[in-house]
Amino acid sequence: MQDPAPVLYTDSSPNSFKITIAELASFAWLHIAAIVSLRQPLAPEPLTKDCP
């Protein structure tokens, strides 16, 4: 099975760099949104109390 990733990461291509940033940003944003949505209803106060 061949991954379509190599097509996006072509050498000397500014578009590939922009695509990687967009993918990393969206990927990270999904994780951040998931972590925040999971932590808020569980224990929002202890998180602030843990910090000195």
VMD Tcl script that builds the backbone (N, CA, C; Angstrom):
set m [mol new atoms 156]
animate dup $m
set s [atomselect $m all]
$s set {name element resname resid chain x y z} {
  {N N MET 1 A 0.842 -1.211 0.000}
  {CA C MET 1 A 0.000 0.000 0.000}
  {C C MET 1 A 0.875 1.258 0.000}
  {N N GLN 2 A 0.564 2.185 -0.891}
  {CA C GLN 2 A 1.348 3.416 -0.963}
  {C C GLN 2 A 0.576 4.566 -0.320}
  {N N ASP 3 A 1.272 5.324 0.527}
  {CA C ASP 3 A 0.621 6.467 1.170}
  {C C ASP 3 A 0.624 7.669 0.228}
  {N N PRO 4 A -0.446 8.460 0.223}
  {CA C PRO 4 A -0.509 9.647 -0.627}
  {C C PRO 4 A 0.344 10.787 -0.084}
  {N N ALA 5 A 0.973 10.586 1.072}
  {CA C ALA 5 A 1.767 11.646 1.694}
  {C C ALA 5 A 2.916 12.123 0.805}
  {N N PRO 6 A 3.718 11.219 0.196}
  {CA C PRO 6 A 4.844 11.660 -0.632}
  {C C PRO 6 A 4.426 12.647 -1.723}
  {N N VAL 7 A 3.188 12.572 -2.178}
  {CA C VAL 7 A 2.728 13.492 -3.219}
  {C C VAL 7 A 2.662 14.912 -2.679}
  {N N LEU 8 A 2.307 15.042 -1.407}
  {CA C LEU 8 A 2.195 16.373 -0.808}
  {C C LEU 8 A 3.581 16.932 -0.487}
  {N N TYR 9 A 4.507 16.042 -0.101}
  {CA C TYR 9 A 5.818 16.509 0.316}
  {C C TYR 9 A 6.813 16.437 -0.848}
  {N N THR 10 A 6.599 17.281 -1.847}
  {CA C THR 10 A 7.516 17.319 -2.980}
  {C C THR 10 A 8.648 18.293 -2.681}
  {N N ASP 11 A 9.828 18.031 -3.242}
  {CA C ASP 11 A 10.983 18.885 -2.977}
  {C C ASP 11 A 10.826 20.244 -3.648}
  {N N SER 12 A 11.332 21.295 -2.980}
  {CA C SER 12 A 11.315 22.647 -3.533}
  {C C SER 12 A 9.895 23.070 -3.895}
  {N N SER 13 A 8.959 22.805 -2.983}
  {CA C SER 13 A 7.580 23.205 -3.246}
  {C C SER 13 A 7.026 23.930 -2.021}
  {N N PRO 14 A 6.739 25.226 -2.140}
  {CA C PRO 14 A 6.211 25.993 -1.001}
  {C C PRO 14 A 4.842 25.486 -0.571}
  {N N ASN 15 A 4.082 24.932 -1.522}
  {CA C ASN 15 A 2.749 24.428 -1.193}
  {C C ASN 15 A 2.845 23.259 -0.223}
  {N N SER 16 A 3.877 22.414 -0.368}
  {CA C SER 16 A 4.010 21.261 0.521}
  {C C SER 16 A 4.251 21.742 1.949}
  {N N PHE 17 A 5.022 22.820 2.087}
  {CA C PHE 17 A 5.304 23.349 3.420}
  {C C PHE 17 A 4.032 23.899 4.056}
  {N N LYS 18 A 3.218 24.575 3.247}
  {CA C LYS 18 A 1.960 25.121 3.759}
  {C C LYS 18 A 1.007 24.000 4.140}
  {N N ILE 19 A 0.992 22.930 3.353}
  {CA C ILE 19 A 0.093 21.801 3.636}
  {C C ILE 19 A 0.505 21.123 4.943}
  {N N THR 20 A 1.803 20.969 5.149}
  {CA C THR 20 A 2.268 20.316 6.370}
  {C C THR 20 A 1.871 21.153 7.587}
  {N N ILE 21 A 2.017 22.470 7.487}
  {CA C ILE 21 A 1.650 23.346 8.600}
  {C C ILE 21 A 0.149 23.252 8.861}
  {N N ALA 22 A -0.639 23.251 7.797}
  {CA C ALA 22 A -2.095 23.170 7.957}
  {C C ALA 22 A -2.481 21.841 8.602}
  {N N GLU 23 A -1.834 20.771 8.164}
  {CA C GLU 23 A -2.156 19.459 8.731}
  {C C GLU 23 A -1.742 19.380 10.196}
  {N N LEU 24 A -0.542 19.883 10.505}
  {CA C LEU 24 A -0.086 19.849 11.900}
  {C C LEU 24 A -0.968 20.720 12.774}
  {N N ALA 25 A -1.346 21.886 12.263}
  {CA C ALA 25 A -2.180 22.801 13.050}
  {C C ALA 25 A -3.548 22.186 13.322}
  {N N SER 26 A -4.151 21.630 12.278}
  {CA C SER 26 A -5.480 21.025 12.451}
  {C C SER 26 A -5.381 19.806 13.368}
  {N N PHE 27 A -4.311 19.032 13.208}
  {CA C PHE 27 A -4.134 17.838 14.034}
  {C C PHE 27 A -3.956 18.225 15.497}
  {N N ALA 28 A -3.124 19.242 15.730}
  {CA C ALA 28 A -2.888 19.689 17.105}
  {C C ALA 28 A -4.148 20.312 17.690}
  {N N TRP 29 A -4.874 21.074 16.858}
  {CA C TRP 29 A -6.089 21.734 17.353}
  {C C TRP 29 A -7.125 20.698 17.785}
  {N N LEU 30 A -7.219 19.584 17.040}
  {CA C LEU 30 A -8.171 18.535 17.417}
  {C C LEU 30 A -7.813 17.960 18.781}
  {N N HIS 31 A -6.512 17.744 19.013}
  {CA C HIS 31 A -6.087 17.198 20.301}
  {C C HIS 31 A -6.339 18.200 21.425}
  {N N ILE 32 A -6.019 19.468 21.156}
  {CA C ILE 32 A -6.221 20.497 22.188}
  {C C ILE 32 A -7.703 20.621 22.523}
  {N N ALA 33 A -8.545 20.655 21.489}
  {CA C ALA 33 A -9.986 20.782 21.718}
  {C C ALA 33 A -10.509 19.572 22.485}
  {N N ALA 34 A -10.000 18.395 22.151}
  {CA C ALA 34 A -10.456 17.180 22.832}
  {C C ALA 34 A -10.022 17.199 24.297}
  {N N ILE 35 A -8.786 17.588 24.557}
  {CA C ILE 35 A -8.284 17.622 25.938}
  {C C ILE 35 A -9.060 18.644 26.756}
  {N N VAL 36 A -9.284 19.830 26.178}
  {CA C VAL 36 A -10.005 20.883 26.905}
  {C C VAL 36 A -11.438 20.446 27.183}
  {N N SER 37 A -12.092 19.865 26.181}
  {CA C SER 37 A -13.489 19.453 26.358}
  {C C SER 37 A -13.586 18.315 27.379}
  {N N LEU 38 A -12.539 17.504 27.470}
  {CA C LEU 38 A -12.569 16.395 28.429}
  {C C LEU 38 A -12.264 16.888 29.840}
  {N N ARG 39 A -11.384 17.875 29.955}
  {CA C ARG 39 A -10.957 18.323 31.279}
  {C C ARG 39 A -11.977 19.258 31.919}
  {N N GLN 40 A -12.644 20.071 31.133}
  {CA C GLN 40 A -13.556 21.063 31.717}
  {C C GLN 40 A -14.649 20.425 32.575}
  {N N PRO 41 A -15.415 19.456 32.051}
  {CA C PRO 41 A -16.496 18.888 32.861}
  {C C PRO 41 A -15.984 17.994 33.997}
  {N N LEU 42 A -14.774 17.479 33.874}
  {CA C LEU 42 A -14.267 16.552 34.890}
  {C C LEU 42 A -13.814 17.305 36.139}
  {N N ALA 43 A -12.786 18.146 35.995}
  {CA C ALA 43 A -12.261 18.842 37.165}
  {C C ALA 43 A -11.555 20.134 36.754}
  {N N PRO 44 A -12.300 21.201 36.528}
  {CA C PRO 44 A -11.688 22.467 36.131}
  {C C PRO 44 A -10.980 23.156 37.288}
  {N N GLU 45 A -11.472 22.974 38.529}
  {CA C GLU 45 A -10.861 23.668 39.664}
  {C C GLU 45 A -9.530 23.047 40.102}
  {N N PRO 46 A -9.435 21.714 40.247}
  {CA C PRO 46 A -8.170 21.095 40.662}
  {C C PRO 46 A -7.012 21.451 39.739}
  {N N LEU 47 A -7.294 21.670 38.451}
  {CA C LEU 47 A -6.217 22.004 37.523}
  {C C LEU 47 A -5.574 23.318 37.924}
  {N N THR 48 A -6.380 24.286 38.338}
  {CA C THR 48 A -5.830 25.583 38.734}
  {C C THR 48 A -5.202 25.495 40.129}
  {N N LYS 49 A -5.733 24.621 40.977}
  {CA C LYS 49 A -5.204 24.486 42.338}
  {C C LYS 49 A -3.852 23.771 42.341}
  {N N ASP 50 A -3.620 22.901 41.333}
  {CA C ASP 50 A -2.343 22.185 41.278}
  {C C ASP 50 A -1.190 23.152 41.045}
  {N N CYS 51 A -1.446 24.225 40.313}
  {CA C CYS 51 A -0.383 25.192 40.037}
  {C C CYS 51 A -0.131 26.052 41.268}
  {N N PRO 52 A 1.117 26.192 41.694}
  {CA C PRO 52 A 1.453 26.996 42.885}
  {C C PRO 52 A 1.276 28.493 42.633}
}
mol reanalyze $m
mol bondsrecalc $m
mol representation Tube
mol addrep $m
